[in-house]
Amino acid sequence: MASSDSDSDVEGPQVRVSLKLSNAVQDRSLEVPIEPIAVPADIGRKGLSAVLNHLLGRSVTSDKKDDDSDEEMSDDDDSDDEKLPPLAFEFIVKGTSNRLLRKGVEKEARQHGLSLEEAISITYFPASDVPYRKDDEETLPDWVSCLSACDGYGDNESSNFVFSGCYDGSIHAYRRNDDSSLTKVDFTTDGTAGPIKAMATIRTDDKVWVASASMDHSLNVYAFESNSKNDKAKLGFHGQCVLAANELGSSSSSFTSLDFSNKNILASGSGNGKISIWNVENIVDNHTTETDKKRQKSSSSKKVKPAASKNEIAATVHFENAHSQSVTGLSWGNHNKTLTDGSDDTVGGTHLISGSWDHSIKLWDVEKHNCLLTLNGARVVSCLDTSYHSEGVVATGHPDCTIRLWDVRVNNTKQNTMLVSDNTFRPSHKAWVSSVKWSRSNAYQLASTSHDGAVKVWDIRSSNPLHTVRTFPKEEKGLSLLWLPALEAKSSEAIYAGGTDCVIKRLEM
């Protein structure tokens, strides 16, 4: 065992550990000597956090196991006012497949076949803060089914625009402030006739593009122009994505999922399993097509005034039988979107990932009109998002209250794909998982919401959620989620959540 002055204070079986601050932590003031020390064999992350706080000269949260004597506690109490508050830490034992410590050190080491004859090397870093709800909530006229965001431009380049879609067909825009609060932006739009089910946004040099899909089978594209001086804006109608008569097939269905590539190419998925690709800047001549005539005829039969002819956007690529059931998630790959160099064609997003109610995840080469691979799961895919830090790493939500991870990366010489783990996360939600979102700042973290009304934050190195926040009132459902990074060094990350209570909630990290 380690020889130190504190060894005599440790009773029962002991192990020697060497604590090392993670290289990813910028605050090196949290570093402690790496010389091995003796600790109780059954010590866990809370006990190790107390050890670290003691070594760092911070106050230590009292715990029954740490109450060695009244005298020692008295000394701590006398000096607590002069010490910094305690910090919670996470720990990874070397040789345990990069898993967060969730049991005693000795048990963890034995489970992975590590020798106890030598000091156990443990890497530590500050634990993520518990998200807490802020009071500045935004009330909307109907269920908040969609949330989307993109960077600002011009005088607002360092900010974000946040958009929400509601079940009454309305679209709402907000400018995100430095403290992550939202300022409503007034604008006018024609709206839609049906509940909005999917949204996607992208910023180009001078515009913010907003695509919305509603249950009336429409897919509209708007161009958002902002005047930073008076917070007035106009969400001008740009065009409507319309399938040609020969692309409609035997049965039409509403659009159920959307995503923009960083080259302003829009992908849409439909309830009947179709996937279409659109270049939103290519407008068809403004004339009435056969599709328009059919819609006008249908409208006339219902004694509804037919809509005026609109600028139409035609699909450039169409996958007729992409899936056998509804396409509930699409992504060009968030990792690719962070690479802005347009000189590489692959950066612009030629690969598209889709998830469906048919239990499958698929990877598409849009340029070659080819499905590269199909991964079949055991459950319906209800939502999908891709990592910002690792290309091809996908998180999906499911009606069985579970989140699953997938790896859809394809090697040029060999198709080497796999389900990362079907049991990475234990079921924790108590209802249908409706939305998952990866963190942009932390490669290991993602958030989820569910029809149980909770928002959970996960770390893929642990089977259980890090934090659970009861975000919506009882009997209300969480429907949409958005996780945005801090705008400034002094500001906080924010998670925005929308649901059936018609309110956008804000959680700060």
Backbone hydrogen bonds, N-H to C=O, Kabsch-Sander energy under -0.5 kcal/mol:
donor,donor_aa,acceptor,acceptor_aa,energy
4,S,2,A,-0.8
7,D,4,S,-1.5
9,D,6,S,-1.2
10,V,7,D,-1.5
11,E,9,D,-0.6
15,V,39,V,-2.4
17,V,37,I,-2.7
18,S,120,I,-2.8
20,K,122,I,-2.7
22,S,124,Y,-2.6
25,V,22,S,-1.5
26,Q,24,A,-0.5
28,R,26,Q,-1.4
30,L,27,D,-1.3
31,E,28,R,-1.6
37,I,17,V,-2.4
39,V,15,V,-2.5
41,A,13,P,-2.3
43,I,40,P,-1.7
48,L,44,G,-2.6
49,S,45,R,-2.1
50,A,46,K,-1.9
51,V,47,G,-2.0
52,L,48,L,-2.5
53,N,49,S,-2.7
54,H,50,A,-2.1
55,L,51,V,-2.4
56,L,52,L,-2.2
57,G,54,H,-1.1
58,R,53,N,-2.9
59,S,84,L,-2.7
66,D,63,D,-1.5
67,D,63,D,-0.7
67,D,64,K,-0.9
68,D,66,D,-2.3
73,M,69,S,-1.8
74,S,70,D,-2.3
75,D,71,E,-2.2
76,D,72,E,-2.0
77,D,73,M,-2.7
78,D,74,S,-2.1
79,S,75,D,-1.2
80,D,76,D,-1.1
81,D,77,D,-0.5
82,E,79,S,-1.2
83,K,79,S,-0.7
83,K,80,D,-1.2
90,E,125,F,-3.1
92,I,123,T,-2.5
93,V,99,R,-0.5
94,K,121,S,-2.9
96,T,93,V,-1.4
99,R,96,T,-0.8
100,L,461,R,-2.1
101,L,91,F,-3.0
105,V,43,I,-2.1
106,E,41,A,-2.4
108,E,104,G,-2.4
109,A,105,V,-2.5
110,R,106,E,-2.7
111,Q,107,K,-2.1
112,H,108,E,-1.2
113,G,110,R,-1.5
114,L,109,A,-2.9
120,I,16,R,-3.2
121,S,119,A,-0.5
122,I,18,S,-2.9
123,T,92,I,-2.6
124,Y,20,K,-2.2
125,F,90,E,-1.7
127,A,88,A,-2.7
132,Y,508,E,-1.9
134,K,506,R,-2.6
137,E,135,D,-2.0
138,E,504,I,-1.5
139,T,137,E,-0.6
140,L,502,C,-3.4
144,V,499,G,-2.2
145,S,143,W,-1.1
145,S,165,G,-1.4
146,C,165,G,-1.6
148,S,163,F,-2.4
150,C,161,F,-1.9
152,G,159,S,-2.5
156,N,153,Y,-2.2
157,E,154,G,-1.4
159,S,156,N,-1.9
160,N,176,R,-0.6
161,F,150,C,-3.0
162,V,174,Y,-2.6
163,F,148,S,-3.4
164,S,172,H,-2.5
165,G,146,C,-1.8
166,C,170,S,-2.0
167,Y,143,W,-1.5
169,G,166,C,-1.5
172,H,164,S,-2.4
173,A,185,V,-0.6
174,Y,162,V,-2.4
175,R,183,T,-2.7
176,R,160,N,-2.7
176,R,174,Y,-0.6
177,N,181,S,-3.1
180,S,177,N,-2.2
183,T,175,R,-2.4
184,K,182,L,-0.5
185,V,173,A,-2.5
186,D,184,K,-0.5
186,D,231,D,-1.0
192,T,169,G,-0.8
196,I,166,C,-2.2
197,K,213,A,-2.9
198,A,213,A,-1.6
200,A,211,A,-2.0
202,I,209,W,-1.8
204,T,207,K,-2.8
208,V,224,F,-1.7
209,W,202,I,-3.3
210,V,222,Y,-2.6
211,A,200,A,-2.9
212,S,220,N,-2.5
213,A,198,A,-2.7
214,S,218,S,-2.1
215,M,195,P,-2.3
217,H,214,S,-1.2
220,N,212,S,-2.1
221,V,239,G,-2.9
222,Y,210,V,-3.2
223,A,236,G,-2.6
224,F,208,V,-3.6
224,F,222,Y,-0.5
225,E,223,A,-0.6
225,E,234,K,-1.8
227,N,232,K,-1.7
228,S,226,S,-0.6
230,N,227,N,-0.8
231,D,227,N,-1.0
232,K,227,N,-0.7
233,A,186,D,-2.1
234,K,225,E,-1.7
235,L,188,T,-0.8
236,G,223,A,-1.8
236,G,234,K,-1.2
238,H,221,V,-2.7
239,G,221,V,-1.8
240,Q,311,N,-2.7
241,C,219,L,-2.9
242,V,240,Q,-0.6
242,V,313,I,-2.2
247,E,244,A,-1.9
248,L,244,A,-0.8
248,L,245,A,-0.7
256,T,269,G,-3.1
257,S,269,G,-1.5
259,D,267,A,-1.7
261,S,265,I,-2.5
263,K,348,G,-0.5
264,N,261,S,-1.5
266,L,264,N,-0.5
266,L,278,W,-2.7
267,A,259,D,-2.8
268,S,276,S,-2.6
269,G,257,S,-2.5
270,S,274,K,-2.2
271,G,254,S,-2.2
273,G,270,S,-1.5
275,I,319,F,-1.8
276,S,268,S,-2.4
277,I,317,V,-2.7
278,W,266,L,-3.0
279,N,314,A,-0.6
280,V,264,N,-0.9
280,V,278,W,-0.8
282,N,279,N,-2.0
283,I,281,E,-0.9
284,V,312,E,-3.9
287,H,285,D,-2.0
289,T,287,H,-0.6
293,K,289,T,-2.3
294,K,290,E,-2.1
295,R,291,T,-2.1
296,Q,292,D,-3.1
297,K,293,K,-2.6
298,S,294,K,-2.3
299,S,295,R,-2.6
300,S,296,Q,-2.7
301,S,297,K,-2.1
302,K,298,S,-0.9
302,K,299,S,-0.5
303,K,300,S,-1.9
304,V,299,S,-2.7
312,E,284,V,-0.6
313,I,240,Q,-2.7
314,A,312,E,-0.5
316,T,277,I,-2.8
317,V,277,I,-1.2
319,F,275,I,-3.4
320,E,318,H,-0.8
322,A,319,F,-0.9
323,H,273,G,-2.0
327,V,270,S,-2.3
328,T,326,S,-0.8
328,T,355,G,-1.3
329,G,355,G,-1.4
331,S,353,I,-2.0
335,H,387,S,-0.9
337,K,333,G,-1.4
338,T,334,N,-1.0
338,T,335,H,-0.6
339,L,336,N,-1.4
340,T,338,T,-0.8
342,G,340,T,-0.8
344,D,341,D,-0.9
345,D,343,S,-0.6
347,V,344,D,-1.0
348,G,344,D,-0.8
348,G,345,D,-0.6
349,G,346,T,-0.9
350,T,346,T,-0.5
352,L,364,W,-2.1
353,I,331,S,-2.9
354,S,362,K,-2.4
355,G,329,G,-2.3
356,S,360,S,-1.5
357,W,326,S,-2.4
359,H,356,S,-1.1
361,I,375,L,-2.7
362,K,354,S,-2.5
363,L,373,L,-2.0
364,W,352,L,-3.0
365,D,370,N,-3.6
366,V,350,T,-2.7
366,V,364,W,-0.9
367,E,350,T,-0.6
369,H,365,D,-0.7
370,N,365,D,-2.3
372,L,363,L,-2.3
372,L,370,N,-0.7
373,L,363,L,-1.2
375,L,361,I,-3.2
376,N,374,T,-0.5
377,G,359,H,-3.2
381,V,356,S,-1.7
382,S,380,V,-0.7
382,S,397,G,-2.7
383,C,397,G,-1.1
385,D,395,A,-2.1
387,S,393,V,-2.5
393,V,390,S,-1.5
394,V,392,G,-0.6
394,V,406,W,-2.5
395,A,385,D,-2.9
396,T,404,R,-2.5
397,G,383,C,-1.7
398,H,402,T,-1.2
401,C,398,H,-1.1
404,R,396,T,-2.3
405,L,421,S,-1.1
406,W,394,V,-2.5
407,D,418,M,-2.0
408,V,392,G,-2.9
411,N,414,K,-1.2
416,N,414,K,-1.2
417,T,415,Q,-0.7
418,M,407,D,-1.7
420,V,418,M,-0.7
421,S,405,L,-1.3
424,T,421,S,-0.7
425,F,403,I,-0.6
426,R,463,S,-2.5
428,S,401,C,-1.1
429,H,401,C,-1.0
433,V,398,H,-1.7
434,S,432,W,-0.6
434,S,449,T,-1.3
435,S,449,T,-1.4
437,K,447,A,-2.5
439,S,445,Q,-2.4
443,A,441,S,-0.5
445,Q,442,N,-1.1
446,L,458,W,-1.6
447,A,437,K,-3.0
448,S,456,K,-2.2
449,T,435,S,-2.1
450,S,454,A,-0.9
451,H,432,W,-2.5
453,G,450,S,-1.9
455,V,469,V,-2.4
456,K,448,S,-2.5
457,V,467,H,-2.2
458,W,446,L,-3.4
460,I,444,Y,-2.7
462,S,459,D,-2.3
466,L,457,V,-2.4
467,H,457,V,-1.5
469,V,455,V,-2.9
470,R,468,T,-0.5
471,T,453,G,-1.2
471,T,469,V,-1.2
472,F,453,G,-2.3
476,E,473,P,-2.1
478,G,450,S,-2.3
479,L,498,G,-2.8
480,S,498,G,-2.3
482,L,496,Y,-2.0
484,L,482,L,-0.5
484,L,494,A,-2.7
491,S,488,E,-0.9
494,A,484,L,-2.2
495,I,507,L,-3.0
496,Y,482,L,-3.2
497,A,505,K,-1.9
498,G,480,S,-1.9
500,T,477,K,-2.1
502,C,499,G,-1.3
504,I,138,E,-3.0
505,K,497,A,-3.1
505,K,503,V,-0.7
507,L,495,I,-3.1
508,E,132,Y,-2.4
509,M,493,E,-2.1
